[in-house]
Amino acid sequence: MQGSGRLKRDFKKAKQFYEKSLKVDAKDAGANYELGVMHMLGLGQDRDIQKAVHYFEQAGDTHSA
């Protein structure tokens, strides 16, 4: 998501990839974290702090059943 500025960032496409990753593994800490950041900052969608917190909690909850 960071990039060097040489490529145009497509946050909507990034969001789709992270969501697809979570369909395969809902506990994917990286995808949950990145979606949390995107929701927190409003990248590719409106800001939603509640969703951001949800994704951050999922990213930190790697031991739940």
C-alpha positions as CSV (number, residue, x, y, z in Angstrom):
1,M,0.0,0.0,0.0
2,Q,2.9,2.4,0.6
3,G,4.7,2.4,-2.7
4,S,7.4,4.7,-4.0
5,G,5.2,7.1,-5.9
6,R,6.1,5.8,-9.3
7,L,2.9,3.8,-9.7
8,K,-0.6,5.1,-9.3
9,R,-2.2,3.6,-6.2
10,D,-5.6,2.0,-6.6
11,F,-7.0,1.7,-3.1
12,K,-10.3,0.1,-4.3
13,K,-8.4,-2.7,-6.0
14,A,-6.2,-3.1,-2.9
15,K,-9.3,-3.4,-0.7
16,Q,-10.7,-6.1,-3.0
17,F,-7.4,-8.1,-2.8
18,Y,-7.4,-7.9,1.0
19,E,-11.0,-8.9,1.3
20,K,-10.4,-11.8,-1.1
21,S,-7.5,-12.8,1.1
22,L,-9.8,-12.8,4.2
23,K,-12.2,-15.1,2.4
24,V,-9.4,-17.7,2.2
25,D,-8.1,-17.1,5.7
26,A,-10.2,-14.8,8.0
27,K,-7.3,-14.7,10.5
28,D,-4.8,-13.2,8.0
29,A,-3.2,-10.6,10.3
30,G,-1.7,-8.6,7.4
31,A,-4.9,-8.3,5.4
32,N,-6.9,-7.4,8.6
33,Y,-4.3,-4.8,9.5
34,E,-4.2,-3.2,6.1
35,L,-8.0,-3.1,5.9
36,G,-8.0,-1.5,9.3
37,V,-5.6,1.2,8.1
38,M,-7.7,1.8,5.0
39,H,-10.9,2.2,6.9
40,M,-9.2,4.4,9.5
41,L,-7.7,6.8,6.9
42,G,-10.6,6.6,4.4
43,L,-8.5,5.1,1.6
44,G,-10.7,3.8,-1.1
45,Q,-13.9,4.3,0.9
46,D,-15.4,6.6,3.5
47,R,-13.7,6.7,6.9
48,D,-15.2,4.1,9.3
49,I,-13.5,4.0,12.7
50,Q,-15.7,1.1,14.0
51,K,-14.7,-1.1,11.0
52,A,-11.1,0.0,11.5
53,V,-11.2,-1.1,15.1
54,H,-12.8,-4.4,14.1
55,Y,-10.1,-5.2,11.6
56,F,-7.3,-4.2,14.0
57,E,-8.8,-6.5,16.7
58,Q,-9.0,-9.3,14.1
59,A,-5.3,-8.7,13.2
60,G,-4.3,-8.9,16.9
61,D,-6.5,-11.9,17.7
62,T,-4.4,-14.7,16.1
63,H,-5.1,-17.3,18.8
64,S,-8.9,-17.3,18.8
65,A,-10.9,-20.4,17.6
